[in-house]
Amino acid sequence: MKIIVHLLCTILISISCQSQPFAADETLQIPTTASIDRFSVPVSDAVYDTTHPYALVAGGSKGIGFGIAEALAKRHYNLILIARHRDTLDYAKHKLEDEYHVQVTVLVYDLAKEESAAQIAQWCKEKNIALKILCNVAGLGGSNDYPTLPLDSLRYMVALNVESCMSLSLLLQPLLEKNAPAYILNVASMAGFAPIPLKNMYSATKSAVLFFSYSLRYQLKGKHISVSCLCPGPVFTKPEIVQVTKDKLGWIGMKMAMMPHKVGEVAVRKTLKKRMIIVPGTIAKVFSGVLRVLPRRWAAAMYYKLGG
Ligand SMILES: NC(=O)c1ccc[n+]([C@@H]2O[C@H](COP(=O)([O-])OP(=O)(O)OC[C@H]3O[C@@H](n4cnc5c(N)ncnc54)[C@H](OP(=O)(O)O)[C@@H]3O)[C@@H](O)[C@H]2O)c1
């Protein structure tokens, strides 16, 4: 029995270790704090629909966030999309408004900045936004973080991946409560299920989001706010990820990987059904199932061995 478990773990870990591109996040650039200050001004001053429900997608201009926004627009939610770059936000806004006839408002903020969450919450309150769904999607990672990256970059990652999720959930809770039944969808990663020494901080931030979501679900139960956590495997949000997945994982990686619009659809469907953990795709579900029962000590040791 012990041998079988060992074998299974080794196969699983070799696959998921190579699949670190699943961490599409690998291809994301981690900016230094010096590059943060260029943005943060709300750009839209439209008239806000106070009769129909809104969903706020933090990191909704592209990738998984855009997939989530599209799945919500299909269900007639008005949207507030937040990101740093106005061009991609405007593109997403026009695409969603043209196709789904919902109201889309874009706000330009760097979510890693300490004051962003408070300013966003204040803006929503002033406009009396009927907020029903909060999606904390924005996050980043790299193939090799602690201790290789400078401290500024590591802090930026923690601020974006963990602090922004925590702050928006806290500061927007009163509005969600007012519009209950309501939902929070936090985006973690399969990397949150086990420690990954090469991506120490990334897996640590994603497991923080996962644990935060588990507890928050119980804390908000009485307030009729359901909390879900999306933990995807590889998602093809960028061409580089497709290439890395093909090169490193071959057919198994290509089978496990998903397109962002599919991930968005599964995430929204299951969030509205009040599911706690959402892992899109059958293969990813099997891998994450094994990762979740493995002793963490084994998982970390094997990731370390196989990762060099
Ligand atoms: N792709 C995968 O394989 C994968 C797998 C597991 C988990 N995830 C997680 O899923 C989430 C989305 O990943 P993705 O691949 O869809 O990323 P993506 O394609 O790079 O999209 C990220 C979104 O977040 C926004 N964003 C990034 N940094 C931000 C900041 N500091 N402030 C405000 N907005 C910011 C981006 O817009 P701007 O650049 O304009 O700011 C964009 O809208 C992340 O949390 C990631 O860790 C991804």
The ligand as an ORCA input file, in Angstrom:
! r2SCAN-3c Opt
* xyz 0 1
  N      -3.353     31.507    -16.033
  C      -3.147     30.451    -15.262
  O      -2.655     29.395    -15.717
  C      -3.513     30.492    -13.796
  C      -3.514     29.293    -13.073
  C      -3.873     29.329    -11.733
  C      -4.234     30.511    -11.124
  N      -4.200     31.668    -11.842
  C      -4.595     32.920    -11.142
  O      -5.655     33.529    -11.852
  C      -5.573     34.961    -11.749
  C      -5.606     35.582    -13.144
  O      -4.545     35.039    -13.922
  P      -4.506     35.298    -15.515
  O      -3.582     34.290    -16.093
  O      -5.883     35.423    -16.036
  O      -3.767     36.725    -15.552
  P      -3.758     37.835    -16.716
  O      -4.213     37.258    -17.999
  O      -2.418     38.462    -16.666
  O      -4.854     38.889    -16.194
  C      -4.664     39.519    -14.965
  C      -5.743     40.588    -14.768
  O      -5.500     41.272    -13.530
  C      -5.143     42.644    -13.807
  N      -4.071     43.026    -12.905
  C      -2.830     42.480    -12.789
  N      -2.123     43.132    -11.851
  C      -2.922     44.096    -11.351
  C      -2.762     45.128    -10.375
  N      -1.619     45.265     -9.699
  N      -3.797     45.943    -10.120
  C      -4.969     45.835    -10.805
  N      -5.175     44.903    -11.737
  C      -4.172     44.046    -12.019
  C      -4.708     42.651    -15.281
  O      -4.859     43.914    -15.905
  P      -3.618     44.982    -15.923
  O      -2.392     44.241    -16.336
  O      -4.059     46.035    -16.889
  O      -3.529     45.507    -14.543
  C      -5.721     41.647    -15.841
  O      -6.994     42.238    -15.960
  C      -4.298     35.235    -10.958
  O      -4.623     35.438     -9.603
  C      -3.476     33.966    -11.120
  O      -2.593     33.745    -10.041
  C      -3.852     31.682    -13.154
*
